[in-house]
Amino acid sequence: MGCCASVSNEVTPCDTPVKQRPGSTFFQEKEIVSRVTTQSTLVPTRPESKESPKPLLKPPPKPYVPVKVKPPPPKKEIEVGSSSNLDGHLQYVDLAQWAPHSDQLITASTDRAAILWSIGRLPSDSGNTNLEGPVQESVVTSASWSNDGDVFALGHDDGKVSLWTKSGDHVFSWWPHEAPVNCVSVSGDGSSPAVLSAGDCAAVSQYVPGLDVQELTQLYFSNSSDLSWVEWVSQDKFLAADVAGNIELHNFDLSRLKRKIAEGKYEDKEKAHRTFPGHSLGVYMVKMKPGSSGTFASCSVDCTVRIWDMREKEDSLVHNLEDHCGYVTSIEWIPDSNILLSASFDYTLKIWDTKHGSLLHSLEKHRDAVSQFSISPDNKYLVSAGRDGDIHFWSAEDGELINSFEGTGRIQQVSWDSTGRRVVATSYKTVTILEINYYPQAKEERLKKRENENKAREDIADKREDHEEKEDPDKNKHRRKHRKKKHR
């Protein structure tokens, strides 16, 4: 064994040397020698502060500035005070027609439902009656009230015509057509109305209550195509227009019809009394001028509006108005005037002077085809609606836009009631009643503003003429003469 393993050479822990770290204090002040001078400085420790920290000073509060409340916009001539929806339909509501002297309203939809509404002062007061007769199982395509508002007629897509009372009771139904009824028009009062209808032919049905045969019908098959519109001229004359562009004048003699039926000699061979050729495509509508016995207007797929006078035997066409560039789907006369309104697929409405055959105003605000328009009872305003879902109110006197209202979707029908205080608009599943408020002072301000603008425009034109006269006096002599006449 080596010497290190002997017992005498054992090493105990006490004999092990302890290695000391330089310095006996762990946290001593360190001597820092400046690089510039050789003088040593000691960095003292920072004594703990016994005082509480001073609170941070808050910035002074900002002075109060009152919020400026924007004043409400000035009232317009026509304002929509409120709107309410009438629920009851499940599809597009294609028909809405007010009674002539009351707050009753007929609506019909492709869901085969026809409803008679009684509109109260408040939406909660409105009531409705579903028109459910023994044969009411087809789509209603057209409607018309009698002159006194006691009865109304409905045309159906199965060729049927039905008669109803203002309380919603079914009176009678008959089938004068084998194709959908496109138009119906009632003449006379509710006691014995005459119903004119258009489908595969024209038909005049005289309802006679109390008899075994309660309706006497005369059919007219002279048109070569399905009829699109019929219009009463008088109690014994009517106009019929078809989808091929033809317009015909027919006579209706009730006493002669009764005599032929009694003798068993009834025939469906009544010929047209007169024709009015001119339209190259289908006629949408024909409208007699109120108070006139011979003047009427027509509109067509050929984008024209035509003015006729049936009292002229040789050339009955008075004016051919061609300013529209789309199908002209609707026309309406302003009573006691020569003014005619028209609506078109070219997104516009137009106001015409039918005496001179000139365009007065073009109303351009819609963004899609104009589907319907209506004139207010006082003949001062009109409301229009279209596929863009917008409802616009216009001045019928100068064509200026008064106000607009956003509907619930594509508008099918729009119409003023007999009081001018309500407007109905129909869309998908929806019948909307708009309560209308009028502000005459706003109209005065609008007219005054327009007068000032016209005056400023004339002043600018006069200054331009003065400047041109100074440059070339000889060339502008006629302008000076024209200006003198204008100022006189």
Secondary structure, DSSP 8 states (H G I E B T S, - for coil): --GGGSSTT---GGGS-----SSS-SS---EEE-SS-S-EEE--------S-------------------------SEEEEEEEEE---SSBEEEEEE-SSSSEEEEEETTS-EEEEE--SSGGG-EEEE---TT--S-EEEEEE-TTSSEEEEEETTS-EEEEETTS-EEEEE---SS---EEEEES-TTS-EEEEESSSEEEEEE-TTSSS-EEEEEE---SS-EEEEEEEETTEEEEEETTS-EEEEE--HHHHHHHHHHT---S----SEE----SS-EEEEEE-TT-SSEEEEEETTS-EEEEETT-SS--EEEEE----S-EEEEEE-TTSSEEEEEETTSEEEEEETTTTEEEEEEE--SS-EEEEEE-TTSSEEEEEETTSEEEEEETTT--EEEEEE-SSS--EEEE-TTSSEEEEE-BS-EEEEEEEE-HHHHHHHHHHHHHHHHHHHHHHHHHHHHHHHH-TGGGHHHHHHHHHHH-
